[in-house]
Amino acid sequence: MPSTPRPLSPCIHVCQIEPNTQTCQGCGRTLDEIACWGSMTEAEKAPVWERIEQEGYVSS
C-alpha cells in the first residue's frame, strides 16, 4: 500500500512512447493502459500502479 495517496493518473506530461516496449518513457504505462485509464476501475488500475512503482516510474 502506498504511503501517500496516489494521484489520479501517473502521467507526468513526458509523453514519449518507447518503440520496442510500447510503453511511455514518462509514466511507464502501455498505450492500451493510457487509452483505457479514464474508464478503468481502481481494481484494474492497482496492478498497473504496482508495476510502475516497482519499475521506479512513480514513488510509492
N, CA, C and O atoms as a DFTB+ gen file, in Angstrom:
240 C
 N C O
     1  1       0.844      -1.175       0.000
     2  2       0.000       0.000       0.000
     3  2       0.894       1.246       0.000
     4  3       1.850       1.305       0.774
     5  1       0.616       2.219      -0.829
     6  2       1.471       3.406      -0.876
     7  2       1.365       4.210       0.416
     8  3       0.338       4.193       1.094
     9  1       2.451       4.916       0.742
    10  2       2.483       5.691       1.979
    11  2       1.696       6.995       1.844
    12  3       1.227       7.534       2.846
    13  1       1.547       7.501       0.638
    14  2       0.747       8.705       0.402
    15  2      -0.294       8.376      -0.663
    16  3      -0.101       7.457      -1.458
    17  1      -1.391       9.121      -0.680
    18  2      -2.409       8.829      -1.706
    19  2      -1.834       8.979      -3.113
    20  3      -1.027       9.868      -3.384
    21  1      -2.262       8.102      -3.982
    22  2      -1.808       8.171      -5.364
    23  2      -2.537       9.303      -6.086
    24  3      -3.679       9.620      -5.752
    25  1      -1.881       9.908      -7.069
    26  2      -2.572      10.905      -7.890
    27  2      -3.632      10.209      -8.749
    28  3      -3.681       8.980      -8.793
    29  1      -4.462      10.971      -9.419
    30  2      -5.488      10.391     -10.285
    31  2      -4.873       9.626     -11.447
    32  3      -5.450       8.655     -11.935
    33  1      -3.703      10.067     -11.888
    34  2      -3.034       9.446     -13.021
    35  2      -1.526       9.495     -12.794
    36  3      -1.022      10.431     -12.174
    37  1      -0.805       8.493     -13.292
    38  2       0.652       8.533     -13.190
    39  2       1.306       9.435     -14.238
    40  3       2.528       9.581     -14.246
    41  1       0.514      10.036     -15.113
    42  2       1.051      10.875     -16.174
    43  2       1.855      12.047     -15.599
    44  3       1.401      12.744     -14.692
    45  1       3.058      12.244     -16.150
    46  2       3.890      13.382     -15.731
    47  2       4.130      14.327     -16.907
    48  3       5.013      15.183     -16.858
    49  1       3.338      14.162     -17.958
    50  2       3.387      15.021     -19.148
    51  2       4.721      14.957     -19.880
    52  3       5.175      15.941     -20.462
    53  1       5.333      13.789     -19.839
    54  2       6.516      13.487     -20.637
    55  2       6.106      12.297     -21.491
    56  3       6.485      11.159     -21.212
    57  1       5.345      12.563     -22.511
    58  2       4.698      11.516     -23.307
    59  2       5.565      11.125     -24.493
    60  3       5.488      11.721     -25.568
    61  1       6.391      10.111     -24.272
    62  2       7.256       9.594     -25.328
    63  2       7.159       8.071     -25.285
    64  3       7.524       7.445     -24.290
    65  1       6.666       7.488     -26.365
    66  2       6.493       6.045     -26.412
    67  2       7.781       5.380     -26.891
    68  3       8.326       5.724     -27.940
    69  1       8.253       4.424     -26.100
    70  2       9.440       3.647     -26.435
    71  2       9.018       2.616     -27.481
    72  3       8.183       1.760     -27.187
    73  1       9.573       2.677     -28.695
    74  2       9.110       1.792     -29.773
    75  2       9.226       0.294     -29.476
    76  3       8.345      -0.475     -29.863
    77  1      10.276      -0.127     -28.809
    78  2      10.478      -1.562     -28.565
    79  2       9.508      -2.132     -27.540
    80  3       9.052      -3.266     -27.687
    81  1       9.190      -1.368     -26.515
    82  2       8.328      -1.878     -25.445
    83  2       6.903      -1.353     -25.531
    84  3       6.009      -1.862     -24.855
    85  1       6.687      -0.327     -26.369
    86  2       5.366       0.312     -26.495
    87  2       4.878       0.867     -25.158
    88  3       3.679       0.873     -24.881
    89  1       5.819       1.333     -24.332
    90  2       5.463       1.967     -23.072
    91  2       5.925       3.416     -23.074
    92  3       6.875       3.782     -23.767
    93  1       5.243       4.221     -22.295
    94  2       5.581       5.628     -22.181
    95  2       6.832       5.774     -21.319
    96  3       6.921       5.193     -20.238
    97  1       7.782       6.541     -21.799
    98  2       9.015       6.766     -21.036
    99  2       8.774       7.670     -19.831
   100  3       9.585       7.697     -18.905
   101  1       7.673       8.406     -19.834
   102  2       7.358       9.287     -18.719
   103  2       6.678       8.578     -17.559
   104  3       7.061       8.760     -16.404
   105  1       5.661       7.764     -17.868
   106  2       4.870       7.152     -16.790
   107  2       4.973       5.639     -16.727
   108  3       4.587       5.044     -15.721
   109  1       5.477       5.004     -17.763
   110  2       5.651       3.557     -17.743
   111  2       4.441       2.742     -18.145
   112  3       4.486       1.512     -18.110
   113  1       3.354       3.405     -18.529
   114  2       2.163       2.667     -18.942
   115  2       2.235       2.302     -20.416
   116  3       2.918       2.958     -21.202
   117  1       1.519       1.243     -20.775
   118  2       1.415       0.860     -22.173
   119  2       0.413       1.775     -22.866
   120  3      -0.339       2.496     -22.211
   121  1       0.409       1.738     -24.193
   122  2      -0.563       2.542     -24.938
   123  2      -1.995       2.150     -24.568
   124  3      -2.851       3.024     -24.428
   125  1      -2.268       0.859     -24.409
   126  2      -3.609       0.413     -24.021
   127  2      -3.982       0.933     -22.634
   128  3      -5.112       1.371     -22.420
   129  1      -3.041       0.888     -21.693
   130  2      -3.318       1.383     -20.341
   131  2      -3.606       2.881     -20.359
   132  3      -4.502       3.352     -19.658
   133  1      -2.859       3.619     -21.150
   134  2      -3.085       5.063     -21.260
   135  2      -4.465       5.328     -21.851
   136  3      -5.215       6.156     -21.334
   137  1      -4.800       4.628     -22.929
   138  2      -6.075       4.841     -23.607
   139  2      -7.273       4.494     -22.730
   140  3      -8.304       5.162     -22.802
   141  1      -7.150       3.470     -21.910
   142  2      -8.277       2.992     -21.097
   143  2      -8.309       3.575     -19.689
   144  3      -9.278       3.352     -18.964
   145  1      -7.285       4.310     -19.282
   146  2      -7.128       4.742     -17.901
   147  2      -8.391       5.397     -17.326
   148  3      -8.792       5.081     -16.206
   149  1      -9.004       6.286     -18.066
   150  2     -10.169       7.022     -17.569
   151  2     -11.377       6.153     -17.284
   152  3     -12.227       6.528     -16.476
   153  1     -11.472       5.004     -17.925
   154  2     -12.617       4.127     -17.708
   155  2     -12.275       2.902     -16.868
   156  3     -13.149       2.077     -16.602
   157  1     -11.025       2.771     -16.448
   158  2     -10.624       1.634     -15.626
   159  2     -11.089       1.826     -14.190
   160  3     -11.142       2.949     -13.688
   161  1     -11.430       0.711     -13.530
   162  2     -11.782       0.749     -12.112
   163  2     -10.497       0.822     -11.292
   164  3      -9.405       0.577     -11.805
   165  1     -10.640       1.155     -10.032
   166  2      -9.465       1.184      -9.147
   167  2      -8.822      -0.193      -9.077
   168  3      -7.598      -0.301      -9.001
   169  1      -9.633      -1.247      -9.103
   170  2      -9.104      -2.612      -9.075
   171  2      -8.296      -2.918     -10.336
   172  3      -7.299      -3.637     -10.272
   173  1      -8.714      -2.383     -11.466
   174  2      -7.970      -2.580     -12.707
   175  2      -6.691      -1.749     -12.728
   176  3      -5.686      -2.168     -13.302
   177  1      -6.727      -0.591     -12.113
   178  2      -5.548       0.278     -12.068
   179  2      -4.489      -0.220     -11.096
   180  3      -3.301       0.029     -11.298
   181  1      -4.899      -0.918     -10.048
   182  2      -3.977      -1.322      -8.984
   183  2      -2.744      -2.068      -9.488
   184  3      -1.632      -1.703      -9.106
   185  1      -2.890      -3.107     -10.339
   186  2      -1.666      -3.789     -10.795
   187  2      -0.778      -2.916     -11.674
   188  3       0.440      -3.093     -11.698
   189  1      -1.381      -1.977     -12.393
   190  2      -0.597      -1.049     -13.207
   191  2       0.224      -0.164     -12.284
   192  3       1.426       0.003     -12.492
   193  1      -0.419       0.408     -11.256
   194  2       0.287       1.234     -10.271
   195  2       1.437       0.447      -9.638
   196  3       2.553       0.952      -9.521
   197  1       1.152      -0.800      -9.230
   198  2       2.177      -1.610      -8.570
   199  2       3.373      -1.828      -9.494
   200  3       4.522      -1.713      -9.067
   201  1       3.100      -2.146     -10.768
   202  2       4.188      -2.388     -11.717
   203  2       5.023      -1.126     -11.938
   204  3       6.252      -1.183     -11.896
   205  1       4.368       0.010     -12.174
   206  2       5.147       1.220     -12.469
   207  2       5.875       1.733     -11.224
   208  3       6.931       2.356     -11.338
   209  1       5.319       1.476     -10.044
   210  2       6.037       1.830      -8.816
   211  2       7.268       0.948      -8.656
   212  3       8.336       1.436      -8.285
   213  1       7.129      -0.347      -8.934
   214  2       8.277      -1.267      -8.848
   215  2       9.357      -0.893      -9.847
   216  3      10.548      -1.018      -9.560
   217  1       8.942      -0.434     -11.018
   218  2       9.899      -0.081     -12.060
   219  2      10.486       1.323     -11.861
   220  3      11.341       1.752     -12.636
   221  1      10.032       2.027     -10.836
   222  2      10.606       3.319     -10.496
   223  2      10.054       4.518     -11.224
   224  3      10.652       5.593     -11.191
   225  1       8.909       4.350     -11.889
   226  2       8.319       5.491     -12.596
   227  2       7.665       6.483     -11.643
   228  3       7.686       7.688     -11.894
   229  1       7.093       5.996     -10.570
   230  2       6.485       6.857      -9.556
   231  2       6.961       6.377      -8.200
   232  3       7.258       5.195      -8.021
   233  1       7.034       7.290      -7.244
   234  2       7.454       6.889      -5.910
   235  2       6.245       6.480      -5.100
   236  3       5.198       7.126      -5.149
   237  1       6.399       5.410      -4.360
   238  2       5.290       4.893      -3.553
   239  2       5.325       5.435      -2.144
   240  3       4.463       5.100      -1.332
